Amino acid sequence: MPNVTGVGDVFKALADPTRRTILDELADRNGQTLFEICARLTTKHGLGSSRQAISQHLDVLEEAGLVETRRDGRYKFHYLNTAPLEPIVERWLTTKGKRDEDPPDERAR
């Protein structure tokens, strides 16, 4: 069984719809600054969250490992990191080698 230590932080981070929307934005356009993320959340998704609120959401995502940052001068760029999702996928979503464990009606096909 894959190591799922720290997965609780990932689930906590993913539990909030605003944080999921931030991840969607980074998946769509990786490497954005806080200002860019806020602008896109407002214009594209109609979210009226303050810059401070979005910054706090980004902190939670970063603590969970779902967002990584890089500083360039006075700018801080945010990048999506899907590595923390791998233990979850391996544990619950990977079907390789689990054919015998399928529900009976699935095996009958």
DOFIGU-516440 format. One line per field, with one value per residue (C-alpha): residue number from 1; residue in three letters; x, y, z. Coordinates in nm, 4 decimals. Layout:
% residues N
nr = c(NUM_...)
rest = c(ALA_...)
X = c(X_...)
Y = c(Y_...)
Z = c(Z_...)
% end
This chain:
% residues 109
nr = c(1_2_3_4_5_6_7_8_9_10_11_12_13_14_15_16_17_18_19_20_21_22_23_24_25_26_27_28_29_30_31_32_33_34_35_36_37_38_39_40_41_42_43_44_45_46_47_48_49_50_51_52_53_54_55_56_57_58_59_60_61_62_63_64_65_66_67_68_69_70_71_72_73_74_75_76_77_78_79_80_81_82_83_84_85_86_87_88_89_90_91_92_93_94_95_96_97_98_99_100_101_102_103_104_105_106_107_108_109)
rest = c(MET_PRO_ASN_VAL_THR_GLY_VAL_GLY_ASP_VAL_PHE_LYS_ALA_LEU_ALA_ASP_PRO_THR_ARG_ARG_THR_ILE_LEU_ASP_GLU_LEU_ALA_ASP_ARG_ASN_GLY_GLN_THR_LEU_PHE_GLU_ILE_CYS_ALA_ARG_LEU_THR_THR_LYS_HIS_GLY_LEU_GLY_SER_SER_ARG_GLN_ALA_ILE_SER_GLN_HIS_LEU_ASP_VAL_LEU_GLU_GLU_ALA_GLY_LEU_VAL_GLU_THR_ARG_ARG_ASP_GLY_ARG_TYR_LYS_PHE_HIS_TYR_LEU_ASN_THR_ALA_PRO_LEU_GLU_PRO_ILE_VAL_GLU_ARG_TRP_LEU_THR_THR_LYS_GLY_LYS_ARG_ASP_GLU_ASP_PRO_PRO_ASP_GLU_ARG_ALA_ARG)
X = c(0.0000_0.1395_0.2516_-0.0299_0.1281_0.0306_-0.2665_-0.4918_-0.3374_-0.4098_-0.7742_-0.8055_-0.6635_-0.8925_-1.2018_-1.2438_-1.4023_-1.1952_-0.8735_-0.9906_-1.0603_-0.7095_-0.5670_-0.7800_-0.6353_-0.2795_-0.3525_-0.4792_-0.1922_0.0956_0.3418_0.1135_0.1698_-0.0827_-0.2059_-0.2592_-0.4422_-0.6711_-0.7457_-0.8291_-1.0446_-1.2424_-1.2815_-1.3094_-1.4895_-1.6619_-1.4939_-1.4690_-1.2213_-0.9647_-0.5985_-0.5320_-0.7889_-0.6398_-0.2934_-0.4135_-0.5640_-0.2323_-0.0526_-0.2767_-0.2158_0.1589_0.1619_-0.0152_0.2476_-0.0047_0.1497_0.5177_0.6577_0.9578_1.0745_1.2099_1.3042_1.0019_0.7621_0.6503_0.5273_0.2931_0.3096_0.0823_0.2454_0.0472_0.2967_0.0979_-0.1979_-0.0017_-0.0460_-0.4202_-0.4416_-0.2313_-0.4355_-0.7910_-0.8007_-0.5444_-0.7128_-0.4009_-0.3856_-0.7177_-0.9454_-1.0297_-1.1465_-1.4075_-1.7718_-1.9362_-2.1506_-1.8365_-1.6602_-1.9550_-1.9026)
Y = c(0.0000_0.3457_0.5787_0.8250_1.0254_1.3894_1.3087_1.4735_1.8106_1.7492_1.6640_1.9680_2.1904_2.0407_2.0705_2.4414_2.5398_2.8588_2.6596_2.4131_2.7084_2.8425_2.5027_2.5059_2.8464_2.7250_2.4160_2.6484_2.8964_2.7955_3.0418_3.3286_3.6003_3.6694_3.9730_3.7660_3.4923_3.7463_3.9197_3.5931_3.4694_3.7934_3.8222_3.4564_3.3107_3.6106_3.5538_3.8713_3.7481_3.9915_3.9609_3.8670_3.5849_3.4454_3.4702_3.2644_3.0053_2.9867_2.9342_2.6343_2.4927_2.5445_2.3753_2.0764_2.0706_2.1374_2.4745_2.5585_2.9089_3.0742_3.4275_3.6451_3.9841_4.1201_3.8818_3.5465_3.2984_3.0115_2.6718_2.3692_2.0564_1.7357_1.5072_1.5064_1.3593_1.0511_0.8512_0.9178_0.8029_0.4947_0.4005_0.4508_0.5124_0.2830_-0.0314_-0.2106_-0.5529_-0.5103_-0.6839_-0.9634_-0.7022_-0.5527_-0.5785_-0.9051_-0.7362_-0.5816_-0.9211_-1.0716_-0.8431)
Z = c(0.0000_-0.0904_0.1835_0.2477_0.5271_0.4866_0.2657_0.5250_0.4403_0.0733_0.1432_0.3709_0.0980_-0.1666_0.0541_-0.0169_-0.3514_-0.3791_-0.3421_-0.6074_-0.8373_-0.7718_-0.8682_-1.1841_-1.2704_-1.2171_-1.4273_-1.7005_-1.6707_-1.4448_-1.2906_-1.1896_-0.9329_-0.6572_-0.8514_-1.1670_-0.9769_-0.8076_-1.1379_-1.3145_-1.0258_-1.0402_-1.4175_-1.5156_-1.2128_-1.0558_-0.7192_-0.5166_-0.2559_-0.1207_-0.2050_0.1577_0.1442_-0.1775_-0.0226_0.2752_0.0402_-0.1455_0.1879_0.2653_-0.0831_-0.0431_0.2994_0.1427_-0.1323_-0.4087_-0.4934_-0.5191_-0.5410_-0.6993_-0.6328_-0.9093_-0.7726_-0.5928_-0.7687_-0.6329_-0.8930_-0.8037_-0.9730_-0.9557_-0.8095_-0.8602_-0.6800_-0.3505_-0.5416_-0.6522_-0.3266_-0.3434_-0.7039_-0.6318_-0.3290_-0.4535_-0.8251_-0.9839_-1.1126_-1.2322_-1.0691_-0.8876_-1.1379_-0.8898_-0.6420_-0.8765_-0.7701_-0.8847_-1.1500_-1.3031_-1.3253_-1.5105_-1.8113)
% end
